[in-house]
């Protein structure tokens, strides 16, 4: 977990309620120094509320929450000097330029990274003199990440950092996160992209309805729930789920976004039975393929829905 065994985030029994809504309901986890820790969950799972408590933006109702060994409620000011925060939505002074905003935010901290270095790190060099109101959505997202790094933080919170970025910009952000880890910094992020979590995170917590359902490395999460490989094909009306889930070798079956997925302990046997069934019904399972189980399969198995829902 941690590169040095040091824990930078410790959460024990965190609860946060809004009236009758249990946004976070008894969450516990730790994040180590130098670790990239991801939280996955559908909208409303409690991820953002959890992070906002860690960032000192919301008080916990119950539980113990520590950053760098300090309680977040009683040591908020000293903690904020050492963390960087990129919010899911951000409102910036619309008439200030990229350079002016970074200079302004840098002035709030005892130490800060040179503005030109920050601008280069998020590839905004050509927009350094542009007002924030004239930036594209992706450029505003990159600026918000630069603002999170302005104080050279030891721990960085990134809440869905690549939303709105094109694929090239997303991969550039991945490189930035890996670079932060290479400097010994810790990163906690939420994401809607399974590929992103798999690529970046040392460990992942899957959250739903205010609870953490599983924590582990991607391979640990897959290994706990799947010993099978996945056989998949486009849905065909005669090949209804109730007909294919009892094929030889199949342990479970799902249908999602026009695709049927069969998890099989014996792929050759399953495919043979599938093709025989399809032939008897005069249909063809289109785009038939085989793959290892993925983090998306784990998420769907745990929550019963896809992350994007």
N, C-alpha and C positions, 0 to 999 in steps of 0.2 A: 504494500500500500504506500507507505511513506518512504522516501529515499533515505531518511535518517532515523526513522522510527518516531519522529516528532509529529504530533497531532495539531493541526491548525484550526480545525472545526470539530467541536464536540456538541452533539445535540442529543438530549435524553428526555423522552416523554413530552416533546413539544406539542402543545395544543393551541389552536387559534380558532375562535368561534365568531361568527357574525349572526347574532340572534340565535335562531335554531339551526343555522347552517354550520356544520363542523368542517371548516375549510381544511384544517390540519388536525388530525385526531390521534395523538400518541406516537409521533414520529421520532425515531432514534437512529443516528448514524454518526460516523466519524470520517473526516477527510485528512489525509496525511500531507505533510510538507512535500512539495514537488509532484503531487498527484493531480491528474485531471479527472474530476469526478462529475459524472453526468446524471441528470434527473430527466426521466422520460415519463410522459403521461398525457392523456387527452386533456383538452380544455376543461378546466374546473377540477382537476385532480388535486390541486393544492401546491403545485410546484412553485408558482410565483409568490404565493403567500409565505411559503417556507423561506424562500430566498430573501424576501423583504424583511422578515424577522431577523435573519442573519445579518442583513445590511444595516439594521437599526432603524428601519423605516416604519416598522410596526412592533408594538410591544407584544411579547408572548402572553397568553392567558395562563398557561401552565407549562411546567417543564424547565429544564436547564439548558441554556444555550451559551456556549463559550467560543470566542475567536481568539486565537493565540493564548489560550488559557485565561482570558478575561471575560467576565460576564458582559453580555452585549447591552444590558440595560444600565449598568452602573459605570461602564467604561466606554461609552459610545464615542466620545470625542477622540480618545487616544486610538481606538480601533479604526476610526474613519481615516486617520492619517496614514494607515498602513494597508488599506484595501482600495480596490478600484471597482467601480460599479457601472455596468452598462445595462440600462433599463430596457424593457420590452418596447415601451413607447417613450419618446423623449420630446420635450418642447424646448427649443433653443431660441435665443434672441434672434429674431428673423433678419435684422438689419446688420448684425455683426458678421464679419467675414470669418472664414475658417481659422485664419491666423489669430484674429482678435479673440475668438472664443477660446482657443487653446491657451493664449496668453492670460486671459481672464481666469480660467479655471486653474491654471498653474499657480496663480497668485494666491489661491486659497490654501496652499500647502507649504509646509516648511521646506520641502525639497520637490523638485519637479524636473522632468525630462525636457530638454530643449525642444521648442515648438517645431523647428524645421525637421528634427529627427522623427517626431511623432507623425508629422504630415507625410514624410517619406514612408514610414512603416505601414501606413494604411493606403498608400498610393493615391494621395490627394494633391500631389504637387502642382498639377495643372489647375487646381481649383482653390489654391491657397488664398487668393484674393477675392474669391466669390462669397457673396452673402449666403448665409445658411438657407434663407428662403428660396434661393435659386438653385439649390442642390437637388439632384434626383433623389428618389427614395433610397436607392442603394448607396449613394454618396453620403446621405444623412446618417445611414446606418454605420458606415465606416467612420464618420466623424464621431459618432457616439462611442465607438470602441476606442478611438484615440483619446477621447475625454476620460474614459475609464482608466487609461494607462498614464495619464498626465503626471501623477505623483510617484511613478515607478513603484507600484504596489507590490507587496509580498503575496497577496491573495487577490485574485480577480474573479468577479462575478459577471457572467455573461448570460443574459436571459434571451434565448433564441437569437443569437448574434448574427446568423446568416439569413434570417428571413428577409426576403426582398432582394437578395444578392443574386447575380447571375452565376452560372457554374464556375467561371474563371475567378470571379471575386470571392466565391465561397471557398475555393481551394486555396486562394491567397490567404484568407482568414485562417484556414486550417494550419497553414505554414506558420502564421503568426502565433497561434496557440501553442504549436509545438516548440516554437522559439522561446516563448515564455517559460514553458516547462524546462527547456534546456538551460535556462538561467536559474533554475531552482525554485521558480515561483509555482504556486498552487493555483488551480483554476477550477471553479465550479460553474457548470453551465447547464442550461436547459435547452432542449432542441426538439424539433418535430421531425428531424431527419435521422432515420436509422443508420444510414451509411455514415453520417457525421459522428454519431455516438460510437459506432464500431471503429472508425478511423482514429478518433481522438482520445476516447476515454479509457483510463486504466480500469475503472470500475463504473458500474451503472446502477442506479436505483430506479426501479419501475414503480410508479406511484399512481394510485387511483382512489377516488372518493376519500381523500385525506389520509390514506394509509400507504406505507411503503410495502409493496407486495413481495419484492425480491431485491437483493443487493448482491453484486458479484461482478467478476469480469464477464465479458461477453461470452467467452467460451464456457465459463462456469454456469452461466444462466442457461445456455443452450444445452449443456450436458446434463443439467438437473432435470430437464423436462423432455428432452428428445434424445432417444437412442436411434431413431429412425432417420431415413432420408425421405425427402418430399418428392412425390410424383405429382405434376401439375399439368393442367390443360384447360383450354377455354370451355366455359360452361356450354353444354348442349342439352336442350330440353329433355330428350329421352333419358339422358344420363343423370337423373336426379340424385341428390345426395343420399337418399335412402337406399338407392340401388347400388351405389359404388362404395359406401362406407363399410359394407360387409364382405368386400372382396378379400381373397386370401392375402394375408400379410398386413392388411391395413389395421392400424391401431386406433386411428381417429381421422376425421375428415372435416374440412371446412369449405365454405364458399364465400368469396370476397371479391368485389369489384369485377365480376364476370369471369372469375377463375375458380376452378375446383382444385383443391390441394388434398392429396391423400398421403398420410404419413405411414410409411411402410417399413416393416422389419425384413421383408423379402421382396426387393424391387422387381427382379425378374418374374416372380410368381404373380405379383400384383399387376404388372403390365400385361402379362399373358392373359390373365382373367379379364382385365379391363378391355383389351382388344377383342376378346371373344364376346363379351357382353355388347360392345359397340357394334360388332358385326351382326349379332342377332337382332339388334334394333335398327340396323341399316343406317348407322350414323358413324361419324369419325371424330375422335377426340383431337381437335385441332390444337396446334402449338404444344404438343406433348413434350414434356421435358422432365429432367431429374436434377435435383440439387440437394445440397446439405441443408439442414434446418438453419434458420437465421434468427437474429434478434427480433425481427418482425414477427416470426412465428411464435417466439416466446411471449411477446407483448400481446398478440392476439389470443394466445392460449390463456394468459393470465387475466386479461380484461374483457375478453369477448368482443373486442372492437379494434379497429385499426387506429393507429396513433392520430392520423389526420382527422378522425371523427371528433 
